[in-house]
Amino acid sequence: MEKLLDLIRNRYSCRGYSDKAVEAEKVAYIKECVRLSPSAVNRQPWHFRFVVSKEGREKLQSCYSRPWFAEAPLYVIASLLHEEEWVRADGKAHGNIDVAIAVEHLCLAAAEQGLGSCWVCNFDADRLHALFAMPETEEPVAIVPLGYARDPQVPPKSRKAAEDIFSEE
């Protein structure tokens, strides 16, 4: 039974979207998958903004300007709520890890629903923070465009060999 492995193999960073709207039931499914994501000490130190309005889309496009990015019918801003993140005894904050887990749940849920997604981390975070009037303790971590892939062909993937990343003691 390799359903999860197949899903992971077929999920890729989509950089071309059709103009077809994402159905409300698919968005609800994705939201539930994000909501159920694990986090350190179950703090859930995140906020996810689903951006569909023309105004909101234009704000995002002013923070990351790429032609393919502008095609997506829906965006998700994943933010870290610093006041809610768990910090280990040695000072290691786990909020970014928690948000990353939730974003990957979002991307896998989207792929399961036949949607494309792409992690975008190279954006003007200060501008995005101001445009969306985020509180000082909220940090935008990633923008995820979501939608139907214009050309849903899984590109070849390059990954390190297993012996290069695993060891046993």
C-alpha positions as CSV (number, residue, x, y, z in Angstrom):
1,M,0.0,0.0,0.0
2,E,1.9,3.0,-1.3
3,K,-0.7,5.7,-1.6
4,L,1.2,8.3,0.5
5,L,4.5,7.5,-1.3
6,D,2.7,7.9,-4.7
7,L,1.3,11.2,-3.5
8,I,4.7,12.4,-2.4
9,R,6.3,11.3,-5.7
10,N,3.7,13.1,-7.7
11,R,3.6,16.4,-5.8
12,Y,5.8,19.1,-7.3
13,S,6.3,22.9,-7.2
14,C,3.7,24.0,-9.7
15,R,4.7,27.1,-11.6
16,G,1.8,27.4,-14.1
17,Y,-1.9,27.6,-13.2
18,S,-5.2,27.5,-15.1
19,D,-7.8,30.1,-14.4
20,K,-10.2,27.5,-13.1
21,A,-11.5,28.4,-9.6
22,V,-10.8,26.0,-6.7
23,E,-14.0,24.5,-5.4
24,A,-15.1,25.4,-1.9
25,E,-15.2,21.8,-0.8
26,K,-11.6,21.3,-1.8
27,V,-10.6,24.5,0.1
28,A,-12.5,23.2,3.2
29,Y,-10.7,19.8,3.0
30,I,-7.3,21.5,2.8
31,K,-8.2,23.8,5.7
32,E,-9.1,20.7,7.8
33,C,-5.8,19.0,6.9
34,V,-3.9,22.1,8.0
35,R,-6.0,22.4,11.2
36,L,-5.1,18.8,12.2
37,S,-1.3,19.3,11.6
38,P,0.9,18.4,14.6
39,S,3.0,21.0,16.4
40,A,5.3,21.2,19.3
41,V,3.3,20.9,22.6
42,N,0.2,21.3,20.4
43,R,0.7,25.1,20.4
44,Q,-0.4,25.5,16.8
45,P,1.5,28.8,16.5
46,W,0.2,29.7,13.1
47,H,-2.3,31.7,11.1
48,F,-3.3,30.9,7.5
49,R,-4.9,33.6,5.3
50,F,-6.7,32.3,2.2
51,V,-6.5,35.1,-0.3
52,V,-9.0,35.1,-3.2
53,S,-10.0,38.7,-3.6
54,K,-8.6,40.7,-6.5
55,E,-7.3,43.3,-4.0
56,G,-5.6,40.7,-1.9
57,R,-4.1,39.0,-4.9
58,E,-2.7,42.3,-6.2
59,K,-1.1,42.9,-2.8
60,L,0.6,39.5,-2.9
61,Q,1.8,40.1,-6.4
62,S,3.4,43.3,-5.3
63,C,5.5,41.3,-2.8
64,Y,6.6,38.6,-5.2
65,S,6.5,39.4,-8.9
66,R,6.7,36.4,-11.2
67,P,4.4,35.8,-14.2
68,W,3.5,32.3,-13.1
69,F,2.7,33.4,-9.6
70,A,0.1,35.9,-10.9
71,E,-1.8,33.1,-12.5
72,A,-3.0,31.3,-9.4
73,P,-6.6,31.7,-8.4
74,L,-6.0,31.3,-4.7
75,Y,-3.1,32.0,-2.3
76,V,-2.4,31.0,1.2
77,I,-0.2,33.1,3.5
78,A,1.3,31.0,6.3
79,S,2.3,33.0,9.3
80,L,4.1,32.2,12.5
81,L,2.6,33.6,15.7
82,H,5.7,34.2,17.8
83,E,3.7,34.6,21.1
84,E,2.3,31.1,20.7
85,E,5.4,29.1,19.7
86,W,7.0,26.6,22.0
87,V,10.6,27.1,22.9
88,R,12.8,24.3,24.1
89,A,14.8,24.6,27.4
90,D,17.9,25.5,25.5
91,G,16.2,28.4,23.7
92,K,15.4,26.6,20.4
93,A,12.1,28.0,19.1
94,H,10.0,25.5,17.2
95,G,7.5,27.8,15.5
96,N,9.1,27.7,12.0
97,I,9.2,24.0,12.2
98,D,5.5,23.8,13.2
99,V,4.5,26.2,10.4
100,A,6.6,24.1,7.9
101,I,4.8,20.9,9.0
102,A,1.4,22.6,8.5
103,V,2.3,24.0,5.1
104,E,3.5,20.6,3.9
105,H,0.2,19.1,5.1
106,L,-1.5,21.9,3.0
107,C,0.6,21.0,-0.1
108,L,0.0,17.3,0.2
109,A,-3.8,17.8,0.8
110,A,-3.9,20.1,-2.3
111,A,-2.1,17.4,-4.4
112,E,-4.5,14.8,-3.2
113,Q,-7.3,17.0,-4.4
114,G,-5.8,17.4,-7.8
115,L,-4.4,20.9,-7.2
116,G,-0.9,22.3,-7.8
117,S,1.0,24.3,-5.1
118,C,4.4,25.8,-4.6
119,W,6.2,27.0,-1.5
120,V,7.2,30.6,-2.0
121,C,9.6,32.0,0.6
122,N,11.5,34.6,-1.5
123,F,9.1,37.5,-1.0
124,D,9.2,41.0,0.5
125,A,8.1,40.0,4.0
126,D,8.1,43.5,5.4
127,R,5.8,44.7,2.6
128,L,3.5,41.7,3.0
129,H,3.3,42.2,6.7
130,A,2.3,45.9,6.3
131,L,-0.1,45.3,3.4
132,F,-2.0,42.7,5.3
133,A,-1.9,44.7,8.6
134,M,-0.4,41.8,10.6
135,P,0.3,42.3,14.3
136,E,3.9,42.8,15.3
137,T,4.2,39.3,16.7
138,E,3.1,37.7,13.5
139,E,5.7,36.7,10.9
140,P,4.8,35.7,7.3
141,V,6.8,32.5,6.6
142,A,5.5,31.3,3.2
143,I,3.1,32.1,0.4
144,V,1.5,29.1,-1.3
145,P,-0.3,29.6,-4.6
146,L,-3.0,27.0,-5.1
147,G,-4.9,26.0,-8.2
148,Y,-5.2,23.6,-11.1
149,A,-2.0,23.1,-13.0
150,R,-2.0,24.4,-16.5
151,D,0.2,21.5,-17.6
152,P,0.0,18.8,-14.9
153,Q,3.1,16.9,-15.9
154,V,5.3,15.8,-13.0
155,P,8.8,17.1,-13.8
156,P,11.8,14.9,-13.2
157,K,13.0,15.2,-9.6
158,S,16.6,15.1,-8.4
159,R,17.2,13.8,-4.9
160,K,20.2,12.7,-3.0
161,A,20.8,9.0,-2.8
162,A,19.5,7.2,0.3
163,E,23.1,6.3,1.5
164,D,23.9,10.0,1.4
165,I,21.2,11.0,3.9
166,F,20.6,8.1,6.2
167,S,22.8,6.4,8.8
168,E,22.3,3.9,11.6
169,E,24.1,3.7,14.9
